[in-house]
Each structure stands twice: as structure tokens, then as C-alpha cells.
């Protein structure tokens, strides 16, 4: 008979309860430990290492850091919860208030939307964080004495590099930060010339054991987790702002099933930005700002700016196969096979000389007939947008339409196919590339950074 303490490892999907056990921080080593458990099974311990962490913080920042760590514990738990999606959640200790419970319900439900869809699960009646305290029992966060400087998360791709250069034009004091151990991201950060901060994240090995034993697996909202990690870093090292690089297209769903919008990029979207920035200001520090610098831009608006940043063209990569935790990675910066490679190639094509773009990718992706189905998905022609961080179908259609008018691209097999088979079925007014290059929509840019909306690069 299998001992109960190991049941949730050998039979992960039988778990009945997911527990948030505790979260602690050792200032001497800079290591935070986030502890979780299923039923009465083994503890799953995640480690976050903050290098050269200060050994002492003022009392108000110490309290704010603990609150930020508590938030990280709750949000990062999504990596473990999804292994079994048990019907009950328990938070050890004093519990959480109603607002935090509501935020977590939303993050887990929508952040696991793609995961649930691909695994045939319905989490709408399953996720319910218990609130142990009402709003009146919580003291609102206060403003801290934080230096005027900004953390810029670097992902190795084009978006964060556009943010760096836009904020540089505003003389913004900033530090490039990334989570994990990617040499590619480090090289990109080094090219920016900014001060750098690398936070390490170590997933519990018990989770990998659960995966080997049949746990549920799939996409999680990594940006939500990284946002919570960087909130801790901001309080710990002294930053008053965190500026991500998420475009307005990140708020667009991939598909809608039974009235539920499924968005691969949900934690990059506007809704997550709004609920998390509100949570930070009410529960962590009243003057800690969290926003996306590119929220008003389309993907094409970003690529048009990135095309001018030649100093980064040989070091960046948006190919997500380069950033997998496990498994093989492509030998070059671009695999040429994933939706992200396909979209970035297409999005850059209207703004870069053809020879330079082909040189960056090592091949011409628009002259490969075997990729017609992949590009149809990007165009959202008889297919939904791929589950990847790619732009909206209208952006891909406008980019392809622009290439169809250019002699150097118009004879490539996929561009020719678009001209003959797809473009005649489209409304020409919806193919206006210039309209997609204009800033639009809500954003949370601070006043000092508003000039970036109309900066050319």
C-alpha cells in the first residue's frame, strides 16, 4: 500500500487539497523559500535568489517586503496548483482578505485558461480562494522612501529593448532585470549598457517528479509570477517603478469557448496590469508603480521602432524555444519553426531591408510553401491565433498586404498566395498599416514618460 505522504507524487491527479504552507526569506543568503503542498504529501519548495540582497531594511520597507513576498507566494503557487487542480485550496496562517482572494481567483482562472482548454478542464467552478479576513481588518499600504528609478524586465526579445531606448530618451534612471539563467537574455541586457540585476528561480524538483507521474501540465502565466518576483526586488533593492513591455495586442484573446475568452498572453494584458498594480499600491507600497511602457502600441508599432535599433539586431531573440526550462533548444537564435519566429519575421518585414531580415533569421520564412498553414493561423484565416505571444490577426494581415505591394517581397510564395487567394476576400480598409502604427487605447504611463507615445524610436 502506498503511504499517504507520497500519494500526491505517485498519483498527482488524486489530490483533494492544495496548501500554501509558508514563505520566508533569509537575508544572509538572499534566498526566499516558497513552500506548498498537496494533501498531507511532501513539501514543494521553490527558491528565489536575490543576489547581494541588503542585510537590513528600514522597518517600513521590511514590512512591505514581507507583504510582497506573501503576494509572490500566492501567485507563484499557480505553477504547482495546476499539477493536480484539486477542488480545495487552503492558506496556512492568518489567511488573506477579500480583495486578494478575488485577485487570485481571476489570475488563476484566466492565467490557466489555455492550460484548462488544452487539457479539457473547466476551472470556472473549481478555483475559489478562501478569504479569512474582510477589507476592514487590513491596514492599507503606505508610501515608502524609494529611490526614483525603474526596473526594466528584459526578455531577450525586441519589446523590452524598445522600452529601454524609449525610456533612455526620457533620461529615466533604470536597471535591466531578468529572472532565470538565460545566457541569451544576459547578452541582450549587456548590450543595453544598463546596470543589471539577475534574479534566479529554482522550481521544486518534486514538481518535475509529479509531471513524470502524470500530473496535469501546460501553459502558466509566467509574466504574473515574474511581476510578483520583481515587486519583491523593487522593495528589496529600492526601486519605485517596474516597467514591463506588453503591447495592447496582448489583451486580445486567442479564441472564445462557451463564452470564456482564452488568452495565451492574459498576464501580459491590460486587465492583469490593472489588478496587480492596484494590489501593489494597496497591499505593498502606495508609491510602487507597475505599468507597461508599450501598452498603447500595436506589435507592428513596436517592430517599426525596433527596426531602427540596429545595435540589437544580432543579439535579440523572440523564439520561445530558447527559453524553455527543459528540453532541447535551437542551435541558433531562431528555430524558424514556431509561431513566434513566423510572426516576428512577418512583423519586421515591412520595416527592414529584406537582405538584413533574412540574414538575421538565416532563411526567408515567407518563401517556404510548407509554412502556409502556420501563417494562415497568424492571419486568422480559417484558424484562431496561435497560442503564443504574437500580434492580432489584423496586424499580420496588414503586414502581409504591405509586402504584397513591394517588388522585393511580392514574388515570395506565401506573399503571392496571400495576394491571389486571401487578399481578395478582405476589406481593404482593414489592411491599413499606418493606422496600426499609431498609439491608441488606455495605458498607465506616469506623466514623466508620456513623451514616449510619440517618440519615433
N, C-alpha and C positions, 0 to 999 in steps of 0.2 A: 504493500500500500504506500502511495506517495505521501510524504509528510506535508501537512498543510502549509508549512513555511516556504515550500518550494513549488506549490501548486500553480501559482500565477506565472512562474517561469516556464514550466513544462506544458502548461495549458493556459496560455495568456487570455484567451477569449472567455474563460470561465469566471474571470474576476467579477466580483459584485460591488467592490468599493475602491475608489481612488482616493488616496490620502496625501494631503500636503503636510508633511511631517514637521519640518523646521528649516530655517535658513539662518546661516551665521557667517561671520566674516572675521578672519584672522589678520589683523593689521600688520603683524610682523612678517607674514609671507605674502600678503596681498591676495589671498585666496578666499573666495566666497564659496560656501558649500550650500547647494540647494538639494534638499532631501525629500523624496517621495516614496510612496509605497502602494501596493495593491493588497487589499485584504490584510492578512497577517503575514504576507510574504516578505522577501528580503528588501532592504532599503535600496533605492536607486539614488545614487549621489552624483549630482552634476557639479563640476568645479569650474569656476570663472576666476581667472588670474588677472589681477590688475597690477601691472609692473610698477615697481618703485612707488608703491602707494604710501601716502603720508602716514606716519605712525600715530599722529594725533590730529583731531579736528576740533574746532570750536564746538561747544555744546549744541548750538542750534543746527550746525551742519551735520554733526554726529547723528542727531535725531532724524534729520531729513534723509541722510544716507540710509538709515535703518528702514525708513518708510519706502525709499526707492528699492531697497533690497527685498522688502516684503512684496512689492509690486512685481519685481523681476521673478521671484519665486513663483508667484501665481501665474504669470504669463508664460514663463518658460516651461511650466508643467504641461503645456499642450503637447510637447514632444513625447511625453510619457503617457499621458491620458489616452492618446489616440491608439496606443498599442492594444488596448482592451475595450475602450469606451464603456466602462461599467455603468450601471444605472444610478449609482450614488457617488456623491463627492463629499468628502469631509475635510475640514481645515482645522488642524490641531491648534491649540492655543486659544486666544481671545476671539478669533474669527474676524470677519470683515463686515463693513457696513453695506447698506442697501445699494448705494451708488456703485461701489466697487463690484458687488455681485452682478449688477446689471451690465457693467462694462465687460466683465469676464464672460458672461453669458453670450454677449454679442461677439466678442473676439473668438471664442471657441466655436460658436455656431458658424459664423461666416468664414473665419480663418480655416476651418476644416470643411468648408463647403465642397471643394474639389475632391478632397480625400473621401468624404462621405459618398459623393456621386460615383466615384470610380470603384468604390467598394460595395455599392448597393445598399448603403445605410441611410437611415433618416434620423438625424440627430435633433430634430426640432422639438421633440417632447422628451429628450433624454438629458440634455445639458441644463442643469439648474444648480447654480452656485448658492449655497446656503448663506443667508445674511444673519449674523448673530447680533449685530448692533444696528440701531437706527441712526439716521443722519444727525440727530441732536446730540448723540453721545460722542461725536468726533470733533476734535478741535481742528479748525481749518489751518492749513499750512500758512506760514508767514514768509515774508521776503527775507532772503539771505544776503550776506555781503559777498556776492560772487563777482569775480573779475569780468569785465566786458570783453569776452572772447567766445568764439564759436567752435564747436566740434563739427567737422565735416566728415561723415561716413564715406569711405572710399570703397567701391566695389570692384574696381578694376576695369569698369566699362566707361562709356562715353559720358553718361549723365552726370556723375559726380565730378568729372573733370570740367564739364561746362560750368557747374556750380562754383568750383574753385576759382575759375577765371572770372566769372561774373562778380563774385564777392571780392576778388582781388581788385577789381576796378573801383569798388566802393571802399577800398582800404580797410576791409574787415579783418581784425585780428583772428586768426583761425589755426586750427591744428587738424591734420589729416588723421583719421582714426579708422581702424578696421578690426573686425572680430574674426579670429581664426589664424591659420598658419599658412596662408597662401603666398608663395614667393611672387606670383604674378601681381597680386594686389600690392605687395610691398614695393615691387619695382615701379608700379604706377604711382604710388604715393611718393616715392623718392623723386620721380621725375617732376612732381609738382613743386618741389623745393620747400614745402611746408614743414614745420615741426610735426613729428609723427608719434602716434600712440597705438600700440598693438595689444589688444586685449585677447587673451586666449580662452577658448571654451572647450571643455572636455566632457563629452556625453558619457553618462553612466554605461559601463560595459554590460551591465545587466540588461539594458535595453536591447543591445545587439544580440544577447542570448535569447531574449524574448522573440526578437524578429526571426531568429533561426528556428524557433519552435512554433512558428505560425501566427505571430501577433499580426494585428491589422497594421498596415503600413501605407504610406502615401504622403502627399504634399502637406506641409505645415506652413504657417505664416511666419517665416524666418524674420521678416522685417519687424514684426511686432516684438519678437524676442530680442533682436539687436537693439531696438529702440529702448527697451527696458534696461538692457545692459549699459547702454550709453547714458541713460538717465543716472544710473549709479556712478558712472565715470565722471559725469559733469559735476556732481556734488563732491565726489572724492577729490578730484584734481582742481576744481574751481573753474567752471565754465558756466555762463549764464544762458547759452543757447545751443541747440542741436539743430543743424540744418541738413535735412535729407534732400534727395534729388529725385523726387517722384513727380511724374508728369500728370496732366489731367486725364490722359488716356488710361492711367492705372485704375481709375474709378469705374471703367467700363466693364461690364460682365462678359464672360465668355459665352454663356448661354443661360436660359431660364428654364427650369424644370418644375412643373406643378406650382408655378407662381414664385419659386425661390430662385433668386439670382445667384449664380455660381461664378465667382471671380477669382481666378488664379492669383491676382495681384491685390486681393482685398486689403491686406495690411499695408499696401503702398497707396491705397486710395484715400480720398478726402475724408470719408467717414471715420476711418481709424485715426487719421491725423487729428480730427476734431475731438474724439472722445479721449484719446490719450493725452493730448495737450491740456485738456480740461482736468483730467485726473492728476497730472503732474502739478498743476497750479493749485489744486485744492488739497492734495494729499502729500505732496513732497516739498515744493518750494513755490511760493506765489510768483516769483520773478524768474522761474526757469522756463525759457521759451523753447517750444518744439514746433517745427514747421518744415514744409518742403519749399525750397527755393525755386523749384521749377513747376509748381502746381498749375500755373496759368498757361504753361506751354504744352503744345502737342509734341509727340515724338519727333515729327518732322521739323518742328521749330528747334528742337534740341540738336538734331543731326545737322541742321543748317549752320548752327553755331559751332558744333564740334568740327565740322569740315575745315574751319579756319584755324583750328588749333593743331597745326602740323607737328608740334613738338611731342604730341602724344600718339600720333598715328601708328608708330611702330611698337608701342608698349601696351596699348589698351587691348582688352578682350571682353566681349559681352557673351561669349559662348559659355553657357552654364555648365557644360561638361567639364570645364576647367575647375569648377568649384564644388564638385561632389565630395562628400565626406568619405565615401568608399567607392571602390571600383576603378576601372581604367579611365585615364584621361587622354585627350587627344595629344598627339606629339607636337602639334603646333598650337597657336593661339585660337585657331578657328577650325572646328571639325568639318564645317560645311554641310553637315547633315541635319542639324537640329533647327527648329523653328526660329530660335534666337539668331543664329547665323544668317538664315534666309532673310529675316526681317531687317536686321541691321544693314545687310548688303543692299537691300532694296531701298531702305530709307536714306542711306548715304549716296546712292547712285545719282540723284538729281543735283547733288551739291559738290561732288568730287570729280576730277578728271577720271575717265574710265580706266586708263592705264594705272593710275595710282590706286584706285579701289581694287582692281584685280590683283595688283601687287600685294596689297595688304592681306587679302584673303587667300592668295595663292591659286585662284581659279575664278572663272566667271560663272557665278551661280545662275545667272539668267539665260545662259546658253546651254542648259542641261535639260533635255526633254523629260528626264526621269523625275524632275522636281515639279512637274506641272501640278500634281495633286497637293504638294506642300504649299505652293504659292497660292493655289485656289483657296486654301484654308486661311491664309493671311488676308486675301481679298474678300473673304467671307462670301464666296461664290459656291453655293450648294454645300456649304460646310460652315461649322462655327469656328470662331477664332481659336487657335491652338492654346492649350493650357501651358502658356509660357508668358514671360514678360515681354510682350510685343504690343505694337500700337493697334489702333482700331482699324477695322476693315476700310473705312473711308480714307484713312491715311495711306494704306497700301495701294488702294485704287488710284488715288491722286498721284502718287509717286510713279506708278506704272504708266498712267496716262501721260505724265510729263516725259517719261523716257520714250514713249511711242512717237513723240514729235521730234526726236533728236536723231540725226543721221547715224551717230556712233553707236546708239543702242537699238535703234528700231528694227534691225535685222536679226537680233538675237532671238533664239527660238521661242522663249517664253514671252518676250515683248511682242513678237509677231503674232503669237497665239492670242495674246490679250487684245491686240488691235482687231483681229479678224473675228474672234469668237465671243469676247466678253464685252469690250467697249460698246459695241452697237446696242447692247441691252441696258446700258447705264444712262442715267440722266446726266448730260454734260455739265449741268450746273453744279453737280456734286463732285466734280473732278477738279475743282479749282484749288491748285496747290497753294497759291498765295494766301488764300483765305485761311488755310490751316497754319500758316506761319505767324499769325497774329495772336498776341496774348488774349486770353478770354477766361471767364469763369472766376469763381471765388478762390481766395488764397488767404494765407495768414502771414504774409511777409511783414516784418516790422518796418516802421516808417523809414528808417535809415537805408533800407535795401530796396525801396520801391523803384529807384532808377534802373535796376536790372531788368525790369519788364520791357524796357525799350532799348536796352543795350544791344548792339549788333553782334557781339561775341564775348 
